[in-house]
């Protein structure tokens, strides 16, 4: 358990599973006799061991389908496991006919527990929308309350830093400062943004969608795919990447993600957010593995940025591309190098595309990345601890209002 709990994402399938299996074999062998056998013979441990399959079957459903909390899930799992062990599992194992009372007893117990989970006390947790609302309130952004028949006051004036007490510099290159308290005047006129990117974009997009649903400001079209990049479009020839120098993590990525051609009608702005491209090694056309500091890869990157730009212009779409951020030294060693990240950002600047500065807030530590890469959003990844729901906070304080302000200015 320790081996798996402390494994990073790239370790799990490249050694940790094998080590965990070998450790389990050693544990079983040591439990045959000796001090460990004495400890494992303790009655409560033997009870868990004999009912472990029932525990395995029940606990996931109770976690996913109820809101009993940790203690409630433990108690309910123990009770249901004991019942199913005595009334179903043990009789079947010994080839005995199930007692007539087995099915109604299990059904009744399950129904009672589910009813308790529905009407009983709930733990103090927040849904994704509740978390977004809390983040919005903390950022001094109020949800829309205007009546549906309110008159249209016309175009919103651009934010004036001298006249706006809460205006902040926009992370979008060339954009005017934005106000975190400004909201649209009609719930019928949200900004529509399509997100292209990898898991970083997916998580940020989830927080943006929740923020937009609470405020009425924004509608998100999520075109993200974990581990993929909109730069690796079909037919590009740039298709194979890896995490580790030994090529253990190499993946085929060409055409694995939607492109600007897949963006739906009615979208105002395309927002590209991805971290994988600058952090991975790439296979050059001549078969040599390199990172983005390589001159040939820099040329390929420039061509692909140009393709993104021309595709967006041909459809009249606004396009904003987020800059990359390096990973802290404590995370994946082979992915933390600064030079490839700088090469990505330099190529983006040279492309003439509008840049969104995601580097500064992430590298400054102002918004904690729970795994060194991603801002945490509860509705996407069920992690807890340091940096919980930093994605909701960042979107409410910066990304949401900045994107809305820029998109409204672009569509005028």
Buried (B, 14 or more C-beta within 10 A) or exposed (E): EEBEEEBEEBBEEBEBBEEBEEEEEEEEEEBEEEEEEEEBEEEEEEBEEEBEEBBEBBBEBBBEEBBBBEEBBBBBBBBBBBBBBBBBBBBEEEEEEEEEEBEEBBEEBBEEBBEBBEEEEEEEEEEBBBBBBBBBEEBEBEBBEEEEEEEEEEEBEBBEEEEBEBBBEBBBBEBBBBBBEBBBBBBEEBBBBBBBBBBBBBBBBBBBBBBBBBBBBBBBBBBBBBBBBBBBBEEBEBBBBBBBEEEEBBBEBBBBBBBBEEBEEEBBBBBBBBBBBBBBBBBBEEEEBBBBBBEEBBEBBBBBBEBBBEBBEEEEBBBBBBBBBBBBEEBBEBBBBEEBBBBBBBBBEEBEBBBBBBBEBBBEEEBBBBBBBBBBBBBBBEBEEEBBBBBBBBBBBBBBBBBBBBBBBBEE
